[in-house]
């Protein structure tokens, strides 16, 4: 009976995909790799919830970061890993706030190393707390298709594709 109840309960759980940037740690521009993809958004290929095919499409930048001038600004609050730790912020919270995956992983590594001297080097690492529709490691990206009722990057992208659905001819 316990397993039947658990199985039934699983059908009522609604999950919303989480969208975070991947590959935000920029490599040296002296690297031989000429097609360096970075700052990738991974989104579902289909927004149709009944579609059984779960495919993911990556949208990535491939221009070298030096071609863009990203200014540090004080519009969005920023916190060091040390400050986040003192506020008892978890890596899961950063993930849910659409922080870049690389940053979430570094922060979890920092939390794991707190009791050792190795954590000192990561203590000054900065997290920019972006507000929608801005996102990115320094809030440098913005999705223009934004309405005040959107509460996540996923909702913005999903609504965009629902409004501008592709119809093959």
C-alpha positions as CSV (number, residue, x, y, z in Angstrom):
1,X,0.0,0.0,0.0
2,X,2.9,2.3,0.9
3,X,4.4,1.9,-2.6
4,X,1.1,2.4,-4.4
5,X,0.6,5.7,-2.5
6,X,4.1,6.8,-3.5
7,X,3.6,5.9,-7.1
8,X,0.3,7.9,-7.2
9,X,1.9,10.8,-5.5
10,X,4.7,10.9,-8.1
11,X,2.1,11.6,-10.8
12,X,1.0,14.8,-9.1
13,X,4.4,16.3,-8.7
14,X,4.9,19.2,-11.1
15,X,8.4,20.1,-12.0
16,X,9.6,23.3,-13.7
17,X,12.9,23.1,-15.6
18,X,15.6,25.2,-14.2
19,X,17.7,27.2,-16.7
20,X,21.2,28.2,-15.8
21,X,24.2,29.3,-17.9
22,X,26.9,26.6,-18.5
23,X,30.6,27.1,-19.3
24,X,30.9,30.6,-17.9
25,X,34.5,30.0,-16.8
26,X,36.5,31.6,-19.7
27,X,39.6,29.9,-20.8
28,X,42.7,31.8,-21.8
29,X,42.4,33.4,-25.2
30,X,45.8,31.9,-26.0
31,X,44.1,28.5,-26.2
32,X,44.4,26.7,-29.5
33,X,40.7,26.0,-29.5
34,X,39.3,28.3,-32.2
35,X,35.6,27.4,-31.7
36,X,35.3,28.0,-28.0
37,X,31.7,27.9,-26.9
38,X,30.9,29.5,-23.6
39,X,27.9,31.0,-21.7
40,X,25.5,28.3,-22.9
41,X,21.8,28.2,-22.2
42,X,20.4,24.7,-22.3
43,X,16.7,24.5,-23.1
44,X,14.2,21.8,-23.9
45,X,13.8,21.3,-27.7
46,X,10.0,21.1,-27.3
47,X,7.7,23.0,-24.9
48,X,5.0,20.5,-25.5
49,X,4.6,18.7,-22.1
50,X,3.0,15.7,-23.8
51,X,6.1,15.2,-26.0
52,X,7.9,12.1,-24.8
53,X,11.2,13.0,-26.5
54,X,13.3,15.0,-24.1
55,X,15.9,16.7,-26.1
56,X,18.0,19.6,-25.1
57,X,19.3,22.4,-27.3
58,X,22.3,24.5,-26.3
59,X,22.5,28.1,-27.3
60,X,26.1,29.3,-26.8
61,X,28.3,32.3,-27.4
62,X,31.4,31.6,-29.5
63,X,33.0,35.0,-29.7
64,X,36.1,35.4,-27.5
65,X,35.2,37.3,-24.3
66,X,37.7,40.0,-25.1
67,X,35.5,41.2,-27.9
68,X,32.9,42.4,-25.4
69,X,33.4,45.1,-22.8
70,X,31.4,44.0,-19.8
71,X,31.4,46.8,-17.2
72,X,31.2,46.1,-13.5
73,X,28.2,48.0,-12.1
74,X,26.5,48.6,-8.8
75,X,23.0,48.2,-10.1
76,X,22.7,44.6,-8.9
77,X,23.8,43.5,-5.4
78,X,26.9,41.4,-5.3
79,X,28.2,39.1,-2.6
80,X,31.4,37.3,-2.0
81,X,31.4,33.6,-1.2
82,X,32.4,34.6,2.4
83,X,29.3,36.8,2.7
84,X,27.0,34.2,1.2
85,X,28.3,31.6,3.7
86,X,27.7,34.0,6.6
87,X,24.1,34.4,5.4
88,X,23.7,30.6,5.3
89,X,23.1,30.6,1.6
90,X,23.3,27.1,0.0
91,X,24.6,26.2,-3.4
92,X,21.0,24.9,-4.1
93,X,19.7,28.4,-3.5
94,X,22.2,29.9,-6.0
95,X,21.1,27.2,-8.5
96,X,17.4,28.1,-8.1
97,X,18.3,31.8,-8.5
98,X,19.7,30.9,-12.0
99,X,23.3,31.5,-11.0
100,X,25.7,30.1,-13.6
101,X,26.5,26.4,-13.0
102,X,30.2,27.0,-12.8
103,X,29.7,29.5,-10.0
104,X,27.3,27.1,-8.2
105,X,29.9,24.4,-8.4
106,X,32.7,26.7,-7.2
107,X,30.6,27.9,-4.2
108,X,29.8,24.3,-3.2
109,X,33.5,23.5,-3.4
110,X,34.1,26.6,-1.2
111,X,31.6,25.4,1.3
112,X,33.2,21.9,1.4
113,X,36.6,23.5,2.0
114,X,35.5,26.0,4.7
115,X,37.1,24.0,7.5
116,X,40.5,24.0,5.7
117,X,42.8,26.7,4.7
118,X,42.0,26.1,1.0
119,X,38.8,28.1,1.3
120,X,40.6,31.4,1.7
121,X,41.4,31.6,-2.0
122,X,37.7,31.3,-3.0
123,X,36.4,33.6,-0.2
124,X,36.5,36.7,-2.4
125,X,34.8,35.1,-5.4
126,X,31.8,37.3,-6.3
127,X,28.2,36.3,-7.0
128,X,26.1,38.9,-8.8
129,X,22.4,38.7,-7.7
130,X,20.7,39.5,-11.0
131,X,17.1,40.5,-11.2
132,X,15.0,39.3,-14.1
133,X,15.2,39.8,-17.1
134,X,19.0,40.1,-16.5
135,X,21.2,37.0,-16.1
136,X,24.8,36.0,-16.5
137,X,27.9,35.9,-14.3
138,X,27.8,39.7,-14.2
139,X,24.2,40.2,-15.2
140,X,25.4,41.1,-18.7
141,X,22.6,39.4,-20.6
142,X,19.0,40.4,-20.9
143,X,16.0,38.8,-22.5
144,X,13.9,41.5,-24.0
145,X,10.7,39.4,-24.1
146,X,9.9,39.9,-20.4
147,X,6.6,40.5,-18.5
148,X,6.3,41.3,-14.9
149,X,4.5,38.0,-14.2
150,X,7.6,36.0,-15.2
151,X,9.4,34.5,-12.2
152,X,12.2,32.6,-14.0
153,X,14.2,32.4,-17.1
154,X,12.3,29.2,-18.0
155,X,9.0,31.1,-17.9
156,X,10.3,33.9,-20.2
157,X,11.7,31.4,-22.7
158,X,8.6,29.2,-22.6
159,X,6.2,32.1,-23.1
160,X,8.3,33.4,-25.9
161,X,8.1,30.1,-27.8
162,X,4.4,29.8,-27.1
163,X,3.8,33.3,-28.5
164,X,6.0,32.8,-31.5
165,X,5.5,29.1,-32.2
166,X,7.3,27.7,-35.2
167,X,5.1,26.2,-37.9
168,X,6.9,24.3,-40.6
169,X,5.6,24.8,-44.1
